[in-house]
Amino acid sequence: MVIKVLGTGCPKCQKLYSNVAEALEISGKSAEVIKITDLAQIMAYKVMSMPALVIDEKVVSSGQVLKSDTIATLL
């Protein structure tokens, strides 16, 4: 599983990244977690608001910081 956090590095983006790490611990699953900060790469996902969360190349959230338990259910 590959999880990508899309964002420019703002506090909300950093919080989403840490929530993803917590969600992996909660669910007991492992995944490669990648931060994408390059705007050209972010635009390739057609995301208009950040932060965004991509799981296995599917955008599952944009414009909000999901809580750890919510992310865990998405995994």
Backbone as ProteinMPNN parsed JSONL, in Angstrom:
{"seq_chain_A": "MVIKVLGTGCPKCQKLYSNVAEALEISGKSAEVIKITDLAQIMAYKVMSMPALVIDEKVVSSGQVLKSDTIATLL", "coords_chain_A": {"N_chain_A": [[0.851, -1.167, 0.0], [0.528, 2.225, -0.798], [0.658, 5.407, 0.472], [-0.049, 8.769, 0.004], [0.569, 12.057, 1.015], [-0.567, 15.046, 0.077], [0.55, 18.328, -0.242], [1.729, 21.634, 0.628], [3.411, 21.746, 2.766], [2.388, 23.023, 4.934], [1.073, 23.667, 8.296], [-1.351, 22.162, 8.543], [-0.982, 20.181, 6.624], [1.21, 18.844, 7.684], [0.055, 17.879, 10.014], [-1.853, 16.109, 8.978], [-0.115, 14.23, 7.878], [1.098, 13.2, 10.218], [-1.191, 12.128, 11.4], [-1.739, 10.083, 9.616], [0.384, 8.343, 10.151], [-0.295, 7.631, 12.791], [-2.717, 6.346, 12.261], [-1.878, 4.116, 10.856], [-0.593, 2.744, 12.895], [-2.775, 2.254, 14.603], [-4.386, 0.606, 12.992], [-2.71, -1.48, 12.502], [-1.513, -1.973, 10.132], [0.873, -1.817, 7.424], [2.55, 0.578, 5.392], [3.895, 2.444, 2.658], [4.617, 5.739, 3.158], [4.37, 8.828, 1.67], [5.364, 12.174, 1.289], [4.159, 14.678, -0.765], [5.164, 17.573, -2.145], [5.613, 19.057, -4.356], [4.173, 21.239, -6.616], [3.455, 20.684, -9.286], [3.261, 17.895, -9.339], [1.213, 17.576, -7.477], [-0.919, 18.838, -8.786], [-1.331, 17.023, -10.805], [-2.988, 15.176, -9.691], [-5.338, 16.463, -9.736], [-6.266, 17.992, -7.606], [-7.748, 20.533, -5.818], [-7.769, 21.765, -3.34], [-5.833, 21.763, -0.383], [-4.726, 20.123, 2.624], [-4.323, 16.956, 0.91], [-5.253, 13.514, 0.656], [-4.025, 10.532, -0.602], [-4.602, 7.234, -1.384], [-3.191, 4.382, -2.57], [-3.122, 5.52, -5.193], [-5.649, 6.685, -5.387], [-7.57, 9.471, -4.768], [-8.711, 10.205, -1.659], [-9.426, 12.162, 0.078], [-9.641, 15.705, 0.337], [-8.668, 19.003, 1.193], [-9.145, 18.876, 3.915], [-8.254, 17.912, 7.271], [-8.051, 14.78, 8.106], [-9.035, 12.729, 10.863], [-7.152, 10.372, 12.842], [-8.503, 7.911, 13.376], [-10.45, 7.922, 11.408], [-8.921, 7.794, 9.099], [-7.807, 5.288, 9.503], [-10.013, 3.613, 9.081], [-10.317, 3.947, 6.374], [-8.151, 2.648, 5.386]], "CA_chain_A": [[0.0, 0.0, 0.0], [1.251, 3.485, -0.865], [-0.161, 6.533, 0.914], [0.595, 10.047, -0.292], [0.001, 13.264, 1.602], [-0.294, 16.138, -0.847], [0.454, 19.641, 0.375], [2.915, 22.48, 0.517], [4.184, 21.703, 4.002], [1.725, 23.848, 5.94], [0.765, 22.915, 9.527], [-2.418, 21.178, 8.314], [-0.384, 19.08, 5.877], [2.033, 18.111, 8.635], [-0.855, 17.178, 10.931], [-2.401, 14.972, 8.242], [0.962, 13.247, 7.781], [1.225, 12.52, 11.516], [-2.402, 11.329, 11.594], [-1.579, 8.867, 8.809], [1.266, 7.462, 10.926], [-1.1, 7.099, 13.903], [-3.717, 5.433, 11.696], [-1.191, 2.856, 10.545], [-0.395, 2.066, 14.176], [-4.093, 1.81, 15.066], [-4.892, -0.483, 12.149], [-1.745, -2.573, 12.455], [-1.093, -2.168, 8.744], [2.086, -1.103, 7.042], [2.444, 1.214, 4.096], [4.88, 3.46, 2.336], [3.973, 7.054, 3.267], [5.164, 9.792, 0.918], [4.904, 13.563, 1.256], [4.304, 15.299, -2.075], [5.077, 19.022, -1.986], [5.78, 19.671, -5.67], [2.849, 21.634, -7.116], [3.161, 20.002, -10.55], [2.814, 16.544, -8.988], [-0.086, 17.706, -6.806], [-1.915, 19.165, -9.816], [-1.599, 15.809, -11.583], [-4.104, 14.492, -9.019], [-6.508, 17.34, -9.907], [-6.687, 18.411, -6.267], [-7.825, 21.992, -5.773], [-7.53, 22.247, -1.989], [-4.912, 20.903, 0.347], [-4.009, 18.908, 2.254], [-5.087, 15.878, 0.288], [-4.773, 12.181, 0.992], [-4.14, 9.591, -1.715], [-4.294, 5.858, -1.004], [-3.066, 3.558, -3.772], [-3.422, 6.356, -6.357], [-7.018, 7.177, -5.364], [-7.747, 10.601, -3.853], [-9.793, 9.882, -0.726], [-9.775, 13.347, 0.849], [-8.91, 16.931, 0.018], [-9.131, 20.195, 1.88], [-9.428, 18.69, 5.338], [-7.331, 17.07, 8.028], [-8.803, 13.646, 8.651], [-8.563, 12.197, 12.139], [-6.468, 9.088, 12.721], [-9.44, 6.782, 13.314], [-11.103, 7.977, 10.108], [-7.937, 7.282, 8.134], [-7.681, 3.847, 9.747], [-11.128, 2.92, 8.43], [-10.086, 4.014, 4.93], [-7.091, 1.712, 5.024]], "C_chain_A": [[0.901, 1.236, 0.0], [0.281, 4.606, -0.513], [0.62, 7.812, 0.636], [-0.177, 11.173, 0.375], [0.424, 14.413, 0.689], [-0.464, 17.472, -0.131], [1.778, 20.371, 0.32], [3.79, 22.475, 1.765], [3.607, 22.566, 5.108], [1.427, 23.017, 7.198], [-0.335, 21.866, 9.341], [-1.874, 19.961, 7.58], [0.461, 18.206, 6.802], [1.172, 17.307, 9.606], [-1.463, 15.96, 10.245], [-1.362, 13.86, 8.131], [1.114, 12.481, 9.102], [-0.005, 11.672, 11.824], [-2.356, 10.033, 10.779], [-0.702, 7.867, 9.562], [0.516, 6.832, 12.099], [-2.11, 6.074, 13.4], [-3.088, 4.089, 11.353], [-0.937, 2.055, 11.816], [-1.709, 1.479, 14.682], [-4.55, 0.567, 14.303], [-3.955, -1.684, 12.109], [-1.255, -2.871, 11.055], [0.2, -1.408, 8.486], [1.907, -0.548, 5.637], [3.625, 2.147, 3.898], [4.141, 4.794, 2.344], [4.906, 8.092, 2.644], [4.526, 11.17, 1.03], [5.175, 14.103, -0.145], [4.108, 16.807, -1.892], [5.213, 19.758, -3.315], [4.415, 19.963, -6.294], [2.484, 20.945, -8.426], [2.655, 18.588, -10.286], [1.438, 16.576, -8.323], [-1.183, 17.965, -7.829], [-2.248, 17.96, -10.697], [-2.743, 15.007, -10.978], [-5.394, 15.305, -9.097], [-7.125, 17.729, -8.566], [-6.642, 19.93, -6.218], [-7.591, 22.564, -4.377], [-6.681, 21.234, -1.233], [-5.099, 21.088, 1.838], [-4.937, 17.884, 1.614], [-4.431, 14.553, 0.651], [-5.062, 11.242, -0.169], [-3.724, 8.219, -1.204], [-4.332, 5.01, -2.26], [-3.589, 4.279, -5.015], [-4.88, 6.818, -6.456], [-7.114, 8.309, -4.336], [-8.953, 10.303, -2.96], [-10.23, 11.087, 0.103], [-8.991, 14.542, 0.321], [-9.528, 18.094, 0.778], [-9.46, 20.038, 3.341], [-8.385, 17.775, 5.968], [-8.161, 15.961, 8.67], [-8.189, 13.19, 9.969], [-7.986, 10.804, 11.916], [-7.427, 7.918, 12.579], [-10.187, 6.755, 11.99], [-10.185, 7.42, 9.03], [-7.809, 5.772, 8.272], [-8.804, 3.069, 9.082], [-10.977, 2.921, 6.915], [-9.025, 3.019, 4.468], [-7.655, 0.322, 4.846]], "O_chain_A": [[1.907, 1.284, 0.708], [-0.781, 4.738, -1.12], [1.795, 7.925, 0.984], [-1.405, 11.236, 0.31], [1.61, 14.712, 0.548], [-1.488, 17.721, 0.506], [2.814, 19.788, 0.003], [4.819, 23.15, 1.796], [4.272, 22.812, 6.114], [1.521, 21.79, 7.161], [-0.256, 20.787, 9.927], [-2.261, 18.832, 7.878], [0.428, 16.979, 6.711], [1.522, 16.185, 9.973], [-1.579, 14.897, 10.855], [-1.692, 12.683, 8.274], [1.244, 11.257, 9.101], [0.114, 10.614, 12.441], [-2.878, 9.006, 11.212], [-1.012, 6.676, 9.603], [0.67, 5.641, 12.371], [-2.332, 5.05, 14.046], [-3.709, 3.043, 11.544], [-1.052, 0.829, 11.816], [-1.747, 0.336, 15.138], [-5.037, -0.396, 14.894], [-4.362, -2.78, 11.724], [-0.645, -3.914, 10.817], [0.567, -0.491, 9.221], [1.206, -1.126, 4.806], [4.266, 2.579, 4.857], [3.157, 4.966, 1.625], [6.068, 8.22, 3.032], [3.313, 11.322, 0.886], [6.292, 13.997, -0.651], [3.022, 17.26, -1.53], [4.953, 20.959, -3.386], [3.602, 19.058, -6.479], [1.311, 20.649, -8.653], [1.718, 18.134, -10.942], [0.599, 15.711, -8.576], [-2.26, 17.373, -7.748], [-3.336, 17.893, -11.269], [-3.398, 14.239, -11.682], [-6.427, 14.88, -8.579], [-8.346, 17.785, -8.418], [-5.621, 20.541, -6.537], [-7.248, 23.739, -4.248], [-6.799, 20.024, -1.423], [-5.594, 22.13, 2.267], [-6.159, 17.941, 1.758], [-3.231, 14.479, 0.915], [-6.189, 11.163, -0.658], [-2.632, 8.055, -0.659], [-5.357, 4.921, -2.935], [-4.383, 3.734, -5.782], [-5.299, 7.294, -7.511], [-6.776, 8.119, -3.168], [-10.076, 10.166, -3.446], [-11.274, 11.051, 0.754], [-7.836, 14.416, -0.088], [-10.741, 18.159, 0.978], [-9.998, 20.958, 3.957], [-7.731, 16.98, 5.292], [-8.877, 16.184, 9.647], [-6.974, 13.258, 10.16], [-8.295, 10.142, 10.925], [-7.202, 7.028, 11.76], [-10.525, 5.68, 11.496], [-10.619, 6.669, 8.157], [-7.715, 5.058, 7.274], [-8.574, 1.974, 8.569], [-11.45, 2.006, 6.241], [-9.005, 2.604, 3.309], [-6.913, -0.61, 4.538]]}, "name": "protein", "num_of_chains": 1, "seq": "MVIKVLGTGCPKCQKLYSNVAEALEISGKSAEVIKITDLAQIMAYKVMSMPALVIDEKVVSSGQVLKSDTIATLL"}
